[in-house]
Amino acid sequence: MNRRDFLKKSSFVAAAGVLASQGIILGRAQDNQTYTMVSFLSGIDYWKDAFRGMQDAAAFLGVEATYTGTPDYDLTAEVRVLEETIAQQPAGILLTVMQADGLQPTIDSAIDVGIPLVTFDADSPMSKRYAFLGTGNYYAGKIAARYIGPLVQAGKAAVITVPSQNNLGQRTAGFIDTLAAEFPDVVSGDQFIVDNQNTSEGAATGLSALLQAEPDIKGVFSTNASAAVGSAQALREAGLSDQVHHIGFDYDEGTLDLIDRGELGATLAQGTWQMGFWGMLNLYMVANSKILSVSDWKAAGISPLPPNVDTGVVVINKDNSKYWRAAQ
């Protein structure tokens, strides 16, 4: 055992001792229990925090967590990887779904052969999956509106988004509906929506044009990470970074830098660690027959887990951004 592994093991043992002294007992190591996370676009940073949460839960339970996926945005490839994972007979699978209908038959096959499967971040709601853990996107839009509304008070608010993308559409709807209901002096709507086509360049160009056409824009909600970067650029180039209130969505080092420089007021962080941690616990509880809601949930024909879990969003701003840097 090298020094790094020894220190890691020693830290875990010490933590276990502290928890035990408080009446919290860690799961004992389970022989041959490996749980697998499967994603598409497997190389992007977004999934790292979710897998970190899964690993933390696995360490707590004394089991192993592994990660696999396809590097491509390719439905056929994700189906193939999921099929290969099922063939390896893991104790459970935590899956993010590229396309709901396309993954449904393979998800159902995992359940049919007795492998617990939980989805996270993106769902296949008509499949047999036991639970979905992810962001309530409409509610996330409400949180964005409640950030922008008190700051703008009166004026117009733009939304930089991809209207054809369902989750982003839900965020937009939550934002616009909440402004109308709770901040009627802040005007938003279809005429103030910019399609950034999932690129920062599209956001920068689109918002620049809107600012020229609508000089009374006082607030901006960027519903995805690339939109936030491009919108911040447009506001900076127009000399409006300190005059137009701007909230983004998701975070990375670049987004945190914008917040620390005052070029982005805040961003909404999804509970990706929560998805991984609680997703792992859900799988473990099913795989180890710990679900005791009824005497036999299979015979009763019910799901063993809550079917939908909103893992929430939190507001990152200049006051707390350092804590997200420390977690990465």
N, C-alpha and C positions, 0 to 999 in steps of 0.2 A: 504494500500500500504506500503510495507516494504521500508527501507532506500535505498536498492540497486535499486529497481524498480523506486523509486522517483528520485534518481540521474540520472538514465538512461533516464527517461522521461524528466527531467529538461535539461539534456545535449542535447537531441533531440530538445526540444523547443528552446533552445538558438541557436543551429545550424540553425534551421529554420528561426529564426529572422535575423541572419547574411546573410543567402542566400536571404531572401526576400529583405533586404536592398540593395542587389546587383542586384535586378531585377530577381532573380531566385525563382520561386514559387514551393513549394513542392506540390505533389498531395494530395488532401483531402482524408481522410479516406473513403474507399469504403465498404459499408455494404456487408457482406457475400462474399467477394472476397478473396478466399484462393487459392494459387498457390502451387503446389507440385513438389518437385524434387524426381525422382525415379532413383535408381542405383542398380547395382549388387555389391557383396562384400561390402555391406553397412557399415561394421565396420572399413574399412581401413582409414587411415588418409588422403589419397589422395583427397577424396571427401570433406573434411572439408572446404578447402579454397574456393571451388566452391560454397558450400552452404552459406559460409560467404558472398560471393559476392551477392548471391541471396537475403539473408536477408537484406543486406545494401540497395539494390534496392527496396525491399518491404517496408522498413522503409521510404525511400524517397517518395514512391508513396502512402503510407498510406494503404497498404494491408498486408495480412499475407502470410508468406512462411513456408511451412512444408516440412519435409524430411522423406522418407520411402525407402524401398528397401529390397532385400534379402541378408542375410549375406553370402550366398553360391555363388560359381561360377557355377550356374545352370540355364540354359535357361528356363526350365519349370517353375522354381520358379520366375524368373523375369517376365515372361509372366503373371503368376498368380497375382503378385503384381500390375502390370500395369492394368490388368483387374479390380482388386479390387479398384484401384485408380480411374479409369474411372467411375465405379459404384457410387463413392462418388460425382461425378460431380463437380470437382474443376473448378476454372475459367481458369486454364491453367496448362500444365504439361511440366516440363523440364526433359528430359530423356537421360540417357547415355545407349547406346545400346550394350549389350553383343554379340549379333549375329544378323547381319543385316537382313537376310532372315527370321529368326525365330521370330523376333519382328515385322516384317512388317505388318502382318494382324491385329495385335492388335493396332499398331500405326494408321493404316488406319481407324480402327473402332472409335478411339477417334476423328479424324477429321470428320468422317461421322456423329457423333452425336453432332458436333458443339463445341468440346473442342479444343482450340488451343494447338498444341504440337510442341515443338522445341527440337531438340537433341543437345547434347554437348559431347565433348571429343571423343565419338565413335558414328558413324552415321549408319543410314539405308537409303542410298541414293535413293533407288527405292521406298521408302514409300511415303506417302502423307504429311510427316512432313513439316512444313512451312520453317524451316531454320535449319542449322547445324552450331554450333560454336565450333571450335577446332583448334588444332595445325596443321599447314601446315608442315607435317613431312619431306618432301623432302627439303623444304627451311630451316628447322631446321638443317638438315645435312649440308647444305651449311654454316650456321653460325658456326657450329663446325669446318668445314674445314678452315674457315677464321680465326679461333682462333689458330688452330694447325699449319697451313701452315707457317705463319711468324716466329713462334717460332722454328720449326724444320728446315726450310730452305732446308735442304738436308738430306735424310735418308728414313726410312720406317715407315709407320703408320699402326697400327693394329686397328681393329674394334671388340669390344666385344659386341655380340648381340644375338638375336634369329632369324636366317635367315628365318624361316617359319612364323614368325609373320609379318603381312603386314605393320603395321605402323613402326616397327623397320627396315624392309627392305627398306622402303622409306627413312628413316633417313640415312641408310647405303649408299644407292644409291646417295643421295644428297652429302654426304661426299666424296665418292670416285670420283664422276664426277667433283666436284669442285676442288679437289686437282689436278686432271689431267688437268683441264682447266686453273687453275690460279696459281698452284704451281707445275710445272712439275718435279722439282727436289725432290719432296716428293712422294715416291712410295707407293701405296696402291692397294688393289685388293683382289680377292677371297682367295689367298694363305695366306693372313694376317687376315682372319676373324676367330674369335673364337666363337663357339656356347656355350653360358653360360647356356642354358636351364632354363633361368629365375631364377637362383640361384647364390648367391655370391660365393658359393663353386665352382661351375662350372667355373665361371669367374677366380677365383684365380688359380685353377688347369690348366685351358686352357692357360691363359696368361703366367704362369710360364713356361709351356712347350714351348710356342712360343718364349719366350725370350731366352731360351737356344738354340733353333734351329736357331733363327734370332737375333744375338746380335746387329744388326744395327737398331733395333726398337727404334725410337726416339720420337714417338708420339702414343697416345692411345685415341680412342673415344669409350666410354662406352655408349651404346644407351639406357640403362634403369638403374634404381636406384640400383638394385641388382648387375648388372655388375660393376657399379662404385665402390661399396664397395669391391667386390672381386678383382677387378683390382688394387685398392689402396693397398690391402693386398699383392698381388703378387709383386708389385713394392717395397713395404716396405721390404719384406722378401729378395728381391734380392739386396737391398741397392741402388735402382735406383729412389727413389721418387723425388730426386732433379735433376735427369738427363733426365728422360723421361717425356715429357709434356703430361698431361692427362686432358681430359674434359669429364664430365659425363652428365647425363640427369636426370631431376627431383631433388627434394631436400627433406630432412627431417633433424631432429636434428643431426643424425649421419653423413650425408653428409656435413652439415655445419661445424661440428667438424673437418672432414677431411680437408676441405678447410682452416680453421683457423690454423690447425697444419702444413699446407704446404704439405699434403699428397695427395691432389687433387687440381689441378690448378684452376679449375672452373667447374661449372655445368650449364646446360641450364634449366631454370625454365619455365614451361608452364604457360600460362595465365589462370590458373584455376579460380581465382577471377573474371577475365574478362568474362569467360564463364558464371558464375553464375549471375553476375550483368547485362550484356547485354542480356543474355537469358531471365531473368526476365522482363526487359524492353520490349523486343520483344513480349513476351506473353501479357503483359499489353496493349500494343498498339493495338494488334489484338482484345483482349477480349473487349476493350472499344471503338472499332470502330474509332481509331485514325489514321488509315492508309488512306491517302488521295492522293495517287499517281495517282489514276483514280477515276472516280465517283463511281464505284462499282467493286472492284477487283474480287468479287465472280462471278458476271455476266460475267466479262471479261475473266474468266477462268485463272487467273494468280496468282502466289504466292504473298501474301501481304508483304513478307520480302525478304531480300537478301538470296538466297538459301545456300550460303556457306560463312562463315566469319572466316578468319584466325586470331585467337587471339594471335598468335605470341609466341616467346620465348625471354627471356632476359638472359644475361650472369651474373651469380653470381660468384664473386671472393672474395678474402680476403678483398678488399677495401669496398665492399658493403654488405657483408653477414649479417651484424648486422640488416639491414633493413628487411630482411626476417625473422629473429628471432622475431623481434618486431611485425610482422604481424600475427604470429601464435597464 
